[in-house]
Amino acid sequence: MNQDHLGIYYRLLNIAPDAGAKEIKLAYRKLAFEYHPDRNTDIDAEEKFKDITEAYEILIGERKAPASSPRNAKSGASANGKNTGKQQSGAYGPQAAGPGKADAHRQGFAGSGRKAENNRESEEDRFARANEAYRQQQERNAARKSNIHPGAKRHAKPRATPDQAGFIRCAITEVVSAQPRQVEFTIVRGFLHSLKIEKIRANLAPKGARRMALKASFKTWFRGFWGWRSFIPAWRAIIGNMRGGVFPPEGNAKLLFTQATAFERSGNKPLARAVLLQANDFIGSNRSVLAEQIRANLRRLDDGKPPRRVRDEWKQIGMLDALMHLSPIFIVIFCLLVAFGPGQGFLTRDIPELIAEKTDTLTRKVEQIIGVERDPYYIDRDLLNMRKGPGIEFPVMRRLARFETVYIDGASDAFWIPIETSLGETGFVNLDALVPGSGTKARDAWCATNSCD
């Protein structure tokens, strides 16, 4: 079968004219990954991607060759009578994959070759439909989201999503960082004999990673120490979260590659180069397709100047973060000391007494400042002794006249009670010598019935 008219399509895919369907598919996937518009920012990348897609679909029979193709003209001549009586293969179909494909499925037993051929064709049909649906979606949206591969499952956990410019934001703080990371934390739950270990993974900035690490540690503290099997895994999870979690190399390389592409599209090529250097640190000496693409972009962005590295914010956590992760154990120790140790009774006895004493002192000072209104009493005896303390052994301060107005200044102690005179003097007098009421009114009432001096 003459296939010279398909030579241009084989050359587009960089394969030999007698290549089989498997070689065509591998060559197309490699070139599509290299020239995909979401990964390659060259001006002609999109046109190149369309060309290799068209060549692939023609070679595997998903699309007919153009009308001006020599193959169509030759097929028309055959239809006019040159090859009558013999069915001629068209310009498309499974046979267009090259001569080597003709013997790929031989019929050994009855019906086995036909079944294999049907399975192969159905697989290629599914791949073609998926490819066509993806291209239609790209044309509708103008640009595919860079963090979602076609057919990938959406994660139930909060994940960072790229904005319109393609930047990936932190799943917690919603900020764009020049050094995002895909971080994995561990949560352990246990009860009696059961043990459950949960891994949570998200694209985070440094501040968001600290918050998620604390959240994972606290969940492990409160739910991970109720079983004997979960005791050691819970401690390992807390220490791992305290140290910053786990950074999957492949996931972080893809994340940083996407972020670098977004920075390059925005025009910030130095920062894009710095982010690619971080991605290169994760891939190391790996020879995968992603690693080769990262190295190719680094060579393309090399401007002859020394590379600029951003300040590393993913250093080992500080002492304050470690204390926050271990804070529940300090709280438990404090409660045990208060309940059974030297602090026993401190919360139930000493602190209430101290608070009551300070409250009384403060209340007295406030009453002295604002002059709180108090009920008046007057002296019902002539020349009543006011002493410095509650007893006759205390010295006399002065003698109070009859009908002199005083105010009670505290609780009584046996027969003695503290008072305060209108002049601000404080002392103790006999309790039975005080009568409620104003001394002036009592004197006026007594003078009305008796002779006054």
Helices and strands as residue ranges (DSSP letters): G 4-6, H 7-12, H 21-35, H 45-60, H 70-77, I 78-82, G 94-97, G 99-101, H 112-141, E 181-192, E 194-204, H 206-223, E 226-227, H 231-242, H 249-265, H 269-283, H 289-301, H 319-325, H 327-340, I 346-350, H 351-370, E 376-379, E 384-387, E 396-400, E 405-408, E 416-421, E 426-430, G 431-433, E 434-436, H 439-449
